[in-house]
Amino acid sequence: MVDWMDLQRMAKEAPLAGEAEAQASSSPALLEGLNEPQREAVTHAEGPLLILAGPGSGKTRVVTQRIAWLIRERGVRPEEVLAITFTNKAAKEMRLRVEALLPGSSGLWISTFHSMCARILRREIAALGDWTSDFSIYDTSDRNQLLKKLLREANYDTTQFRPALVGGWISEWKNEHAGEAPQASGGMEEEVFSRVYKAYEDALRAGNALDFDDLLLKVLELFDTRPGLRDAYASRFRFVMVDEYQDTNRVQYRLTRHLSSYHGNLAVCGDPDQSIYAWRGADIRNILDFERDAGAPKVVKLEQNYRSTGTILKAADAVIRHNQERKSKGLFTAAGEGDLIALSECGDENDEGRQIAMQIKGLAVDGMRYSDVAIFYRANFMQRALESQLALARIPYNIVGGVEFYARREVRDLISHLKLLINPVDDVAFRRIVNVPKRGVGDKGLLTLANWAADRRVSMLAAAGSPEALEGVRGRAKKGLAGFANLMERLEGARDLDAQGALEALIEEMEFEAWMAELDDGNRDDREANVEELHSYAREYDRLYPTGGLRGFLEDISLVSEIDGQNEGQDRVSLMTLHAAKGLEFPAVFIAGLEEELLPHSRSISDSEGDAGLEEERRLFYVGLTRAKQRLFLSYAINRMHFGQTSARMASRFLDEVPSELLEGFEPDADETKMLGAFEAPVGEYGALQVGDRVRHAHFGLGTVQRLMGSGVNARATILFPGSGDKQLLLQYAKLEVLA
């Protein structure tokens, strides 16, 4: 338990900012290479601070340099600094950068909200009465597995009330009502939800488990009900920094206010234009209202972009200016204008995938690596056609956020064994691995065991080790349950080993060869490679966190986010949703499916809350645009299959917001054109424009029309520009001036 009186004394005795400055030596190296607004943010000490950071403006550098500056120049102790970000990957990068600036520094709290709360709860959760410090953390898969069991026990149809759907209801309810139990209000859905919610919460307590939402809510409960404990942590952290503040929800907002309540030195960094997670509770008002909430904070705008070309920035800025709920800023870059943005109209989703594959091949010919290329899309169903065309073109690719490493069966089975070892009352983990490898334990045997355990208020693992409990179990199941209980008993000594040692002990004891043979579906080499990868990660974890142990390792795995699982170091094109692209950058970016009802999504177009949904979709497009460093390719299809039906599509309204002078059309080569059914069009299709005409283009200057093709919105011209060569332009966007 934290001694909050000691922490308060530490905080009171810490040197004031001015005193520390007098004691510290100047270190201009920390400020070298920073532009003026960055320097202003880094050297701000006392009082609240709002950093409005545009994409590619170096905000991570600013946050890490500020941490180093506070410690080195202001005499702040590392343990007095709390820095929060949204992914483990970002937190790790921040820690490494600070370590590079301040070698040997220790005691810093740099983590995600969930990791921070898990760390607090390991120390403090006993105060809530129903959990011990060895609690399990249930991810979405664990939650859904538990809900499936509870729904079936209550005789609800799991096809109508899908576990994932009910789990989403529970998560939304928890974040909006902060622990208040729902009450049935007459409807069928409300009755099911109320009943299952109670059963779910009871099962979590019985299993000494918390889900992701609970990690934050239980800390909030502790802070709300135990002011002394809240003050202990608030007084410890003299400086609190929150990155990606536009992505915080109301619970995270309240936690931030608690933790910064003692000293008032709260610095938040973010960009309202990149707030894209309202669907999971993020509240853009948190950052928009920060100036009001914090009481005249220092405001610094980071507007110089170090990532993208001028053309890409102009397009992104033109789009986002159509939003009303934002903080104005003007992005600029010292880089050149760069290439125009390529826009392709495609016949259908397969044509779109084919054109994208052709363009990627062209980039590769020009020397770009496949790993420099990413394809973004709004919805996962679009992935199939893109994958098919990339495979046909023999372009290697990787799905970010597809089947994540930790969701693979062999990896998850090993992790579940280790979870049960740490938390023997985790019945979800028990059910998952009691038959790994197969021990002849069927549903009937499990039901008998579960009933015996429930009647006596003990865990299923404890019941499996009880001869009395096994009296009612017949056949192979009896021997299998006893054998599993014996395995876990033999492993008890591994609880206190480091992660690598515990994993090795498990593999040694669990009949690994029999298990691999049982899983052999033609992918044994891959499965064994995945087990070895987990082993490598355990070894790396022990190296980075020598005192973390098995408990810390499992917690680290539980809190890994989707994007943290991105494969790096492989020369493959990355495919991902626009949401998954947040925080990344690539030399070349493709955004597919720019169509009405896709982007913007149909839900946002019919949003009952006015323009809020549409503005979020525009922010999502903005995020996609600003991931691109050098080349940007946009595409839409005039026909697309969805739910088994092909329907005509309209180009996204967001394309109309991109200035036409920043766009150029993409024209497939001659053979491909014939395959797509393009044709030489009569001159009359193009009004006054004819082959041989001299024209002026805003970007390319003077040129001569070489060829006219297509019709309607697909009308194109091939134009020879002396300084740029042949360019194929879509006439609806080219805005050509025909010269006499």
MOWO-V547894 format. One record per residue. N is the residue number from 0. RES is the residue in one letter. SS is DSSP state (H for helix, E for strand, L for the rest). PHI is phi as a letter, one per 40 degrees, with the letter a starting at -180 (* if undefined). Layout:
# MOWO-V547894
n: [N N]
res: [RES RES]
ss: [SS SS]
phi: [PHI PHI]
This chain:
# MOWO-V547894
n: [0 1 2 3 4 5 6 7 8 9 10 11 12 13 14 15 16 17 18 19 20 21 22 23 24 25 26 27 28 29 30 31 32 33 34 35 36 37 38 39 40 41 42 43 44 45 46 47 48 49 50 51 52 53 54 55 56 57 58 59 60 61 62 63 64 65 66 67 68 69 70 71 72 73 74 75 76 77 78 79 80 81 82 83 84 85 86 87 88 89 90 91 92 93 94 95 96 97 98 99 100 101 102 103 104 105 106 107 108 109 110 111 112 113 114 115 116 117 118 119 120 121 122 123 124 125 126 127 128 129 130 131 132 133 134 135 136 137 138 139 140 141 142 143 144 145 146 147 148 149 150 151 152 153 154 155 156 157 158 159 160 161 162 163 164 165 166 167 168 169 170 171 172 173 174 175 176 177 178 179 180 181 182 183 184 185 186 187 188 189 190 191 192 193 194 195 196 197 198 199 200 201 202 203 204 205 206 207 208 209 210 211 212 213 214 215 216 217 218 219 220 221 222 223 224 225 226 227 228 229 230 231 232 233 234 235 236 237 238 239 240 241 242 243 244 245 246 247 248 249 250 251 252 253 254 255 256 257 258 259 260 261 262 263 264 265 266 267 268 269 270 271 272 273 274 275 276 277 278 279 280 281 282 283 284 285 286 287 288 289 290 291 292 293 294 295 296 297 298 299 300 301 302 303 304 305 306 307 308 309 310 311 312 313 314 315 316 317 318 319 320 321 322 323 324 325 326 327 328 329 330 331 332 333 334 335 336 337 338 339 340 341 342 343 344 345 346 347 348 349 350 351 352 353 354 355 356 357 358 359 360 361 362 363 364 365 366 367 368 369 370 371 372 373 374 375 376 377 378 379 380 381 382 383 384 385 386 387 388 389 390 391 392 393 394 395 396 397 398 399 400 401 402 403 404 405 406 407 408 409 410 411 412 413 414 415 416 417 418 419 420 421 422 423 424 425 426 427 428 429 430 431 432 433 434 435 436 437 438 439 440 441 442 443 444 445 446 447 448 449 450 451 452 453 454 455 456 457 458 459 460 461 462 463 464 465 466 467 468 469 470 471 472 473 474 475 476 477 478 479 480 481 482 483 484 485 486 487 488 489 490 491 492 493 494 495 496 497 498 499 500 501 502 503 504 505 506 507 508 509 510 511 512 513 514 515 516 517 518 519 520 521 522 523 524 525 526 527 528 529 530 531 532 533 534 535 536 537 538 539 540 541 542 543 544 545 546 547 548 549 550 551 552 553 554 555 556 557 558 559 560 561 562 563 564 565 566 567 568 569 570 571 572 573 574 575 576 577 578 579 580 581 582 583 584 585 586 587 588 589 590 591 592 593 594 595 596 597 598 599 600 601 602 603 604 605 606 607 608 609 610 611 612 613 614 615 616 617 618 619 620 621 622 623 624 625 626 627 628 629 630 631 632 633 634 635 636 637 638 639 640 641 642 643 644 645 646 647 648 649 650 651 652 653 654 655 656 657 658 659 660 661 662 663 664 665 666 667 668 669 670 671 672 673 674 675 676 677 678 679 680 681 682 683 684 685 686 687 688 689 690 691 692 693 694 695 696 697 698 699 700 701 702 703 704 705 706 707 708 709 710 711 712 713 714 715 716 717 718 719 720 721 722 723 724 725 726 727 728 729 730 731 732 733 734 735 736 737 738 739]
res: [M V D W M D L Q R M A K E A P L A G E A E A Q A S S S P A L L E G L N E P Q R E A V T H A E G P L L I L A G P G S G K T R V V T Q R I A W L I R E R G V R P E E V L A I T F T N K A A K E M R L R V E A L L P G S S G L W I S T F H S M C A R I L R R E I A A L G D W T S D F S I Y D T S D R N Q L L K K L L R E A N Y D T T Q F R P A L V G G W I S E W K N E H A G E A P Q A S G G M E E E V F S R V Y K A Y E D A L R A G N A L D F D D L L L K V L E L F D T R P G L R D A Y A S R F R F V M V D E Y Q D T N R V Q Y R L T R H L S S Y H G N L A V C G D P D Q S I Y A W R G A D I R N I L D F E R D A G A P K V V K L E Q N Y R S T G T I L K A A D A V I R H N Q E R K S K G L F T A A G E G D L I A L S E C G D E N D E G R Q I A M Q I K G L A V D G M R Y S D V A I F Y R A N F M Q R A L E S Q L A L A R I P Y N I V G G V E F Y A R R E V R D L I S H L K L L I N P V D D V A F R R I V N V P K R G V G D K G L L T L A N W A A D R R V S M L A A A G S P E A L E G V R G R A K K G L A G F A N L M E R L E G A R D L D A Q G A L E A L I E E M E F E A W M A E L D D G N R D D R E A N V E E L H S Y A R E Y D R L Y P T G G L R G F L E D I S L V S E I D G Q N E G Q D R V S L M T L H A A K G L E F P A V F I A G L E E E L L P H S R S I S D S E G D A G L E E E R R L F Y V G L T R A K Q R L F L S Y A I N R M H F G Q T S A R M A S R F L D E V P S E L L E G F E P D A D E T K M L G A F E A P V G E Y G A L Q V G D R V R H A H F G L G T V Q R L M G S G V N A R A T I L F P G S G D K Q L L L Q Y A K L E V L A]
ss: [L L L H H H H H H H H H H L L L H H H H H H H L L L L H H H H L L L L H H H H H H H L L L L L L E E E E E L L L L L H H H H H H H H H H H H H H H L L L L H H H E E E E E L L H H H H H H H H H H H H H H L L L L L L L E E E E H H H H H H H H H H H H H H H H L L L L L L L E E E L H H H H H H H H H H H H H H L L L L L L L L L H H H H H H H H H H H H H H H L L L L L L L L L L H H H H H H H H H H H H H H H H H H H L L E E E H H H H H H H H H H H H H H L H H H H H H H H H H L L E E E E L L H H H L L H H H H H H H H H H L L L L L L E E E E E L H H H L L L H H H L L L L H H H H L H H H H H L L L E E E E E L E L L L L L H H H H H H H H H H H L L L L L L L L L L L E L L L L L L L L E E E E E E L L H H H H H H H H H H H H H H H H H L L L L H H H E E E E E L L H H H H H H H H H H H H H L L L L E E E L L L L L H H H L H H H H H H H H H H H H H H L L L L H H H H H H H L L L L L L L L L H H H H H H H H H H H H H H L L L H H H H H L L H H H H L L L L H H H H H H H H H H H H H H H H L H H H H H L L H H H H H H H H H H H L L H H H H H H H H L L L L H H H H H H H H H H H H H H H H H H H H H L L L L H H H H H H H H H H L L L L H H H L L L L L L L E E E E E L L L L L L L L E E E E E E L L L E L E E L L E H H H H L L L L L L H H H H H H H H H H H H H H L L E E E E E E E E E E L E E E E L L E E E E L L E L H H H H L L L H H H E E E L L L L H H H H H H H L L L E L L H H H H L L L L L L L E E E E L L L E E E E E E E E E L L H H H L E E E E E E L L L E E E E E E H H H H L L E E L L]
phi: [* c c c c c c c c d c c c c c c d c c c c c c c c c b c d c b c g c c c c c c c c c c c b c g c a b b c b c c g c g c c c c c c c c d c c c c c c b g c c d c c b b b b b b b c c c c c c c c c c c c c c b d g c a g c b b a c d c c c c c c c c d c b c d c c g b b b c c d c b c c c c c d c c c c d c c c c c c g c c c c c b c d c c c c c d c c c c d c c b f g c c c b c b h c c c c c c c c c c d c c c c c c c c c c f b b c d c c d c c c c c c c c c b b d c c d c c c c c c c c b b b b c f c c c c c c c c d c c c c c c b c c b g c b b b b i a d c b c b b d c b h c b c c d c c c c c c c c g f c c b b b c b c c b b b c c c c c c c c c c c c c c c c c a b c a b c a a c c c c g c c c c b b c b c a c c c c c c c c c c c c d c c c c c h c c c c c b b b b a c b c c c c d c c d d c c c c c f b c a b c c g c c c d c c c d c c c c c c c d c c c c c b c c c c c c d c c b c b b c d b g c c c c c c c d c c c c c c c b f b c c c c c c c b d c c c c c b b g c c c c c c c c c d c d c c c c d c c d c c c c c c c c c c c c c c c f d c c c c c c c c b g b d d c c c c c c c c c c c c c c c c c c c b c b c g c c c c c c c c c c c c d c c c c c b g b c b c c b a c c c c c d g b a a d b b b b c g c b d g b a c c d c c c b c c c g c d c c c c c c c c c c d c d c c c c b b b b b a a b c a a c a f g b c b c b b d c c c c c c c d c c c b b c b b c c d c c d c c c g c a c c c d c c b g c c b d g c c b b b c b c g c a b c b a b a g a f c c c b b c b c b d c b g c b c b c c c b c f c b c c c]
